[in-house]
């Protein structure tokens, strides 16, 4: 059976297990809808514990043959998958816009971004070098080997439904692991599309498996099965904490990319045009539904008014609409709950003295769902506001004045989160001081878009642990084995 994806009126779809396209026992399923229109896109299987265990078993059975291949062989298949994604980029982007809502140009950018992780991982797998260490005994040799951990479970979110898969899947496969992917139930079609391309690329049965359905049911099956030796999760801090507790049962190796609450600092010597352009792209990309988007804006006194004037003008120019519309920059929020959270944060800011300069309300568009929220700019942010303490995950920017470098660094670090941070300055000494002082895993210094396949992506504090990207991610999917060889 082949997984048929999206049709004019919505279709049935299937999951990839052991190289076969299968449906859930009893035909259990759930609908995937377009957040912009509420149109039903597909009926997706709701897999249970039995099907998840079947997928784990398929991955385990395939592992011996897969890890036995050369790194060059594995890397070639991973690279071929990247090429197939680029070949089908338009189809994949339209599919993503339909199920997730982001503007089509952003979706196309994500497909290229997703493919870049496969490219990098496929090459990096060839550089998993071991070591020979001089022994203290002349009759011995010390060898250090790097070997794949085994079956990797991958749990991904809805906001980047392709890139969050390849960022994990690429290095897992290149290292010699096999994988079971659990995508968000809100955006599973992009994952199934990647599965189809993996089959076309020629990955052996069981190397790549996909299960869709209830997160708790599938997650529990991952944690209860000792054949799973690695789990990589991207999602909220609250869920991540629960998964850590469950992982203790089998001492499961974990990678956690969790919540963020990024500060964005503009010093008085910054290039204002560059800072404003970065603020807009960093904050409003994907309607503010990104884990590293700026949330708290701090602008130094001397340039505050000029920055706010330019920022407001740029925000007003952002077009709201369905992702396929020409020139659209802000698509719908993912669901009603997301809109309600944004409204709660904006109302709280108003009640506590914040001034809404731009936006601050839903945007009603004829024929579309009521999930569009105007790009919003709020002046007068205070530490008491929800916007200052919680991740909004919506198109809302709140701004506060600061006077000194020391105070703004203290404000920026006054958060339980530590994923991404941003600041703008033309002072080289300040750049180094602030970059070192910010308690975040990612620092954008005069850069509002630091994510790239070559660099280690990840956070500190309540934003998780582990890194994705570059050579560093390969450590997440390999183990070091020490061999003491007596001659």
C-alpha positions in Angstrom: 0.0 0.0 0.0 1.2 3.5 -0.8 0.6 6.5 1.4 -1.7 8.8 -0.6 -1.3 12.3 0.6 -3.5 15.2 -0.1 -6.4 15.3 -2.5 -8.9 17.9 -3.5 -11.4 16.8 -0.9 -9.1 15.1 1.7 -7.9 11.5 1.5 -7.0 8.5 3.6 -3.4 8.2 4.5 -1.1 5.6 6.0 2.0 5.1 8.2 5.3 3.7 7.2 6.3 0.6 9.3 8.9 -1.9 8.2 8.9 -0.6 4.6 5.1 -1.0 4.3 2.3 1.5 4.3 -0.1 0.4 7.0 -3.3 1.7 8.7 -4.2 1.5 12.4 -5.9 -1.5 13.8 -9.7 -1.2 13.3 -9.2 1.7 11.0 -8.8 4.2 13.9 -7.9 7.7 12.6 -8.2 11.4 13.0 -8.6 14.3 10.7 -6.0 16.8 9.7 -7.4 20.2 8.9 -6.2 23.5 7.3 -5.9 26.1 10.1 -6.7 28.9 7.7 -9.9 27.4 6.3 -10.9 24.4 8.5 -11.0 22.3 5.3 -10.3 18.6 6.0 -7.0 17.6 4.3 -6.7 13.9 5.2 -7.6 11.1 7.5 -4.5 10.0 9.4 -4.0 6.7 11.3 -4.3 6.9 15.1 -1.6 4.3 15.9 -1.7 2.7 19.4 0.9 0.9 21.5 0.9 -2.3 19.5 1.6 -0.5 16.2 4.3 1.6 17.9 6.0 -1.6 19.2 5.7 -3.0 15.7 7.6 0.0 14.4 10.2 -0.3 17.1 10.7 -3.9 16.3 11.1 -3.1 12.6 13.7 -0.5 13.4 15.5 -2.9 15.7 15.5 -5.7 13.0 16.9 -3.3 10.4 19.6 -1.9 12.7 22.2 -4.6 12.2 22.2 -4.3 8.5 22.1 -0.5 8.5 24.9 0.0 10.9 27.0 -2.5 9.0 27.0 -0.4 5.9 29.8 2.0 5.3 29.5 5.6 6.3 29.8 6.6 2.7 26.9 4.3 1.7 24.6 5.6 4.5 25.6 9.2 3.7 24.8 8.7 0.0 21.2 7.7 0.8 20.8 10.6 3.2 22.1 12.9 0.6 19.7 11.4 -2.0 16.8 12.1 0.3 17.9 15.7 0.4 17.9 15.8 -3.4 14.4 14.3 -3.6 13.1 16.9 -1.2 14.5 19.7 -3.4 13.1 18.0 -6.5 9.6 18.0 -4.9 10.1 21.4 -3.1 7.0 23.0 -4.5 4.7 20.1 -3.6 6.2 19.8 -0.1 5.9 23.5 0.5 2.2 23.6 -0.6 1.5 20.6 1.6 3.1 22.3 4.6 1.2 25.6 4.0 -2.0 23.6 3.8 -1.5 21.8 7.1 0.5 24.3 9.1 -0.6 27.7 7.7 2.7 29.5 7.2 3.2 31.6 4.1 4.2 29.6 1.0 7.6 31.4 0.7 8.4 30.5 4.3 7.4 26.9 3.7 9.6 26.7 0.6 12.4 28.1 2.7 11.8 25.4 5.3 12.1 22.7 2.7 15.5 23.9 1.7 16.5 24.3 5.3 15.3 20.8 6.0 17.3 19.4 3.1 20.4 21.2 4.3 20.4 19.2 7.5 20.4 16.0 5.5 23.3 17.2 3.3 25.4 18.1 6.3 24.6 15.0 8.3 25.3 12.7 5.3 28.8 14.2 5.0 29.4 14.4 8.8 28.8 10.7 9.2 31.9 10.0 7.3 33.9 11.9 9.9 33.0 9.8 13.0 36.6 9.2 13.9 37.8 7.1 16.8 41.1 7.5 18.6 44.2 5.5 19.4 45.5 6.7 22.8 49.1 6.0 24.0 49.0 3.4 26.7 50.9 3.5 30.0 51.8 -0.2 29.5 54.0 -1.0 26.5 52.2 -4.3 26.1 48.9 -2.7 25.5 47.1 -0.5 23.0 44.1 1.7 23.7 41.4 2.1 21.1 38.3 4.3 21.3 35.5 3.5 18.9 32.4 5.4 18.0 29.3 3.3 17.4 25.6 4.1 16.8 23.4 3.9 19.9 20.6 1.9 18.2 16.9 2.6 17.6 16.2 6.4 17.9 12.7 7.7 18.7 12.0 11.1 17.2 9.2 13.3 18.5 8.7 16.6 16.5 6.4 19.7 16.8 3.9 21.2 14.4 5.6 24.6 13.8 8.4 23.3 11.6 7.0 20.0 10.4 9.8 19.1 7.9 13.0 20.7 9.3 12.5 19.4 12.8 12.4 15.9 11.4 15.5 16.1 9.2 17.5 17.9 11.9 17.1 14.7 13.9 16.7 12.0 11.3 19.7 13.0 9.2 22.4 12.5 11.9 20.6 9.5 13.3 20.7 7.7 10.0 24.2 8.9 9.1 25.5 7.6 12.4 24.1 4.2 11.8 20.9 4.4 13.9 17.4 3.4 12.7 14.5 5.7 13.5 10.8 5.8 14.5 9.3 9.2 13.9 6.3 10.5 15.8 5.2 13.8 14.2 2.7 16.2 15.7 -0.9 15.1 15.1 -1.6 18.7 13.9 0.9 18.5 11.0 1.7 14.8 10.1 1.4 15.1 6.3 4.9 16.6 5.9 6.3 13.7 7.8 4.5 11.1 5.7 5.7 12.9 2.6 9.3 12.6 3.8 8.6 8.9 4.4 7.5 8.4 0.9 10.7 10.0 -0.4 12.8 7.8 1.9 11.2 4.8 0.3 11.9 6.2 -3.1 15.5 6.9 -2.1 16.0 3.2 -1.3 16.3 3.1 2.4 16.0 -0.5 3.5 12.7 -1.5 5.2 12.6 -0.6 8.8 15.3 2.0 8.7 12.8 4.8 8.7 9.4 4.3 10.3 6.6 6.8 11.0 3.7 6.5 13.5 0.9 9.1 13.9 -1.6 9.3 16.7 -2.0 10.2 20.3 1.2 11.6 21.7 0.9 10.1 25.2 0.1 6.6 23.8 3.0 6.5 21.4 5.3 8.2 23.8 4.6 5.7 26.5 5.3 2.9 24.1 8.7 4.5 23.3 9.6 4.8 27.0 8.4 1.3 28.0 10.4 -0.5 25.3 14.1 -1.1 26.1 14.8 -1.6 22.4 14.6 2.2 22.1 18.0 3.6 23.1 17.7 7.2 22.2 14.9 9.8 22.1 15.1 13.3 20.7 12.2 15.6 21.5 11.3 19.2 20.5 8.4 20.7 22.3 7.4 22.5 25.5 9.4 22.5 28.7 6.4 21.1 30.6 6.2 18.1 28.4 10.0 17.7 28.3 10.0 17.5 32.1 7.5 14.7 32.1 9.4 12.8 29.4 12.6 13.1 31.4 10.9 11.4 34.3 9.7 8.6 32.1 13.1 8.1 30.5 14.5 7.1 33.9 12.9 3.7 33.6 15.3 2.5 30.9 18.0 5.1 31.4 17.1 6.4 28.0 19.5 8.8 26.3 17.6 12.0 25.7 18.0 15.2 23.7 15.5 18.0 24.6 14.9 21.2 22.7 12.3 22.9 24.8 10.7 26.3 25.3 12.3 29.7 24.7 11.8 33.3 25.6 14.3 35.2 23.6 15.5 38.7 24.5 16.3 41.1 21.7 18.6 44.0 22.7 19.3 47.1 20.6 22.2 49.3 21.9 22.5 53.0 21.0 25.4 52.4 18.6 23.5 49.7 16.6 22.8 49.9 12.8 19.1 50.8 13.3 18.0 49.8 9.8 19.6 46.4 10.2 18.2 46.0 13.7 14.7 46.8 12.7 14.8 44.5 9.7 16.1 41.7 11.9 13.5 42.4 14.6 10.6 42.0 12.1 11.9 38.8 10.5 12.9 37.3 13.9 9.6 38.1 15.6 7.0 37.7 13.0 8.3 34.7 11.0 5.7 31.9 11.1 3.3 34.3 12.8 5.7 34.3 15.8 5.3 30.6 16.3 9.0 29.7 16.5 10.9 28.6 19.5 13.8 31.0 18.9 11.7 34.1 17.9 12.3 37.3 19.8 9.8 37.9 22.6 11.2 40.6 24.9 12.6 43.7 23.2 15.0 46.0 25.0 16.0 49.3 23.4 18.5 51.8 24.8 17.2 55.3 25.7 19.1 57.4 23.2 17.6 55.6 20.1 14.3 54.4 21.6 12.0 56.7 19.8 13.7 56.3 16.4 13.7 52.5 16.7 10.0 52.4 17.7 9.0 54.6 14.8 10.8 52.5 12.3 9.7 49.2 13.9 6.0 50.3 13.9 6.1 51.3 10.3 7.6 47.9 9.3 5.1 46.0 11.4 2.1 47.9 9.8 3.3 46.8 6.4 3.0 43.1 7.1 0.2 41.5 5.2 -2.1 39.0 6.9 -3.9 36.2 5.0 -3.9 32.7 3.9 -0.4 31.3 3.3 -1.0 30.9 -0.5 -1.9 34.5 -0.9 0.5 36.8 -2.8 2.6 38.9 -0.5 1.2 37.4 2.7 3.7 37.6 5.6 1.4 36.5 8.5 -0.6 33.3 8.2 -3.1 31.9 10.7 -2.2 30.7 14.2 -2.2 26.9 14.5 -5.5 26.5 16.4 -8.0 28.3 18.6 -6.1 27.7 21.8 -3.1 29.5 20.3 -5.2 32.6 19.4 -6.7 32.6 22.9 -3.2 32.7 24.5 -2.2 35.6 22.3 -5.3 37.5 23.3 -4.7 36.8 27.0 -1.2 38.2 26.8 -2.2 41.3 24.9 -5.1 42.0 27.3 -2.8 41.5 30.3 -0.3 44.0 28.8 -3.1 46.6 28.3 -4.3 46.2 31.9 -0.8 46.7 33.2 -0.1 49.9 31.3 1.2 48.7 27.9 0.3 50.8 24.9 -0.7 48.9 21.7 0.9 50.9 18.8 0.1 48.4 16.1 -2.5 45.6 15.9 -3.8 44.1 19.1 -6.8 42.3 17.6 -7.9 39.4 15.4 -8.2 40.0 11.7 -11.4 38.8 10.1 -11.0 37.6 6.5 -14.1 36.5 4.5 -14.2 32.8 3.9 -11.4 32.0 6.3 -11.2 30.7 9.8 -11.1 33.1 12.8 -7.4 32.4 13.6 -5.7 35.4 12.1 -4.1 37.8 14.5 -2.7 41.2 13.5 1.0 41.7 13.9 1.2 43.6 17.1 3.6 46.0 18.7 3.3 47.0 22.4 5.2 49.9 24.0 5.9 50.1 27.8 6.6 46.4 28.6 7.1 45.8 32.4 8.4 42.8 34.3 4.9 42.1 35.7 3.4 41.4 32.2 2.8 37.9 31.0 4.6 39.0 27.8 7.7 39.5 29.9 7.6 36.1 31.7 5.9 33.7 29.3 6.5 32.6 25.7 3.6 34.1 23.7 4.1 32.0 20.5 2.3 34.6 18.4 2.9 37.8 16.4 3.3 40.1 19.4 6.4 42.2 20.2 6.7 44.1 23.5 9.4 46.7 24.1 11.0 48.2 27.2 13.6 51.0 27.5 17.0 50.4 29.2 19.9 52.7 30.2 23.0 50.6 30.8 24.6 47.5 29.5 24.7 45.8 32.9 21.0 46.3 33.6 19.8 45.0 30.2 22.0 41.9 30.4 20.6 41.2 33.9 17.0 41.6 32.5 17.8 39.4 29.6 19.1 36.6 31.8 16.2 36.9 34.3 14.4 34.0 32.8 14.2 30.3 33.4 14.7 29.8 29.6 17.9 29.9 27.7 17.5 28.9 24.1 18.1 32.0 21.9 19.0 35.6 22.4 19.8 38.6 20.2 21.6 41.9 20.4 22.8 44.6 18.1 25.8 46.8 18.5 28.8 48.1 16.4 31.1 48.1 19.4 33.5 45.1 19.1 34.4 45.0 22.7 30.7 45.2 23.8 29.9 42.5 21.3 32.2 40.1 23.0 31.3 41.1 26.5 27.5 40.7 25.9 27.9 37.5 23.9 29.8 35.9 26.7 27.4 37.2 29.4 24.1 36.1 27.9 22.9 32.8 29.4 21.6 31.3 26.2 22.7 28.4 24.0 22.3 30.6 20.9 23.3 34.2 20.5 22.6 36.3 17.5 25.1 39.1 17.5 23.9 41.6 14.8 22.0 38.5 13.4 18.3 37.8 13.6 18.5 34.5 11.9 21.3 32.4 13.4 20.0 28.9 12.6 22.0 26.8 10.2 22.8 23.2 9.6 26.5 23.7 10.4 26.1 25.0 13.9 25.0 23.5 17.3 21.4 24.4 17.9 20.1 24.0 21.5 19.5 25.6 24.8 20.5 25.8 28.5 18.5 26.0 31.7 14.8 25.1 31.1 15.3 25.2 27.4 16.8 21.8 27.4 20.0 20.0 26.6 21.7 18.3 23.7 22.6 19.9 20.4 21.4 19.6 16.8 23.5 20.6 13.8 27.1 20.6 12.8 29.6 18.0 14.0 28.2 18.3 17.6 24.9 16.5 16.8 26.7 13.3 16.0 27.5 12.8 19.6 23.8 12.5 20.3 23.5 9.4 18.2 26.8 7.6 19.0 28.5 5.9 21.9 32.2 5.8 22.8 33.6 2.3 23.3 37.0 1.9 24.9 39.0 -1.2 23.8 42.0 -2.1 25.9 44.1 -4.4 23.7 46.8 -6.5 25.4 49.3 -7.6 22.7 
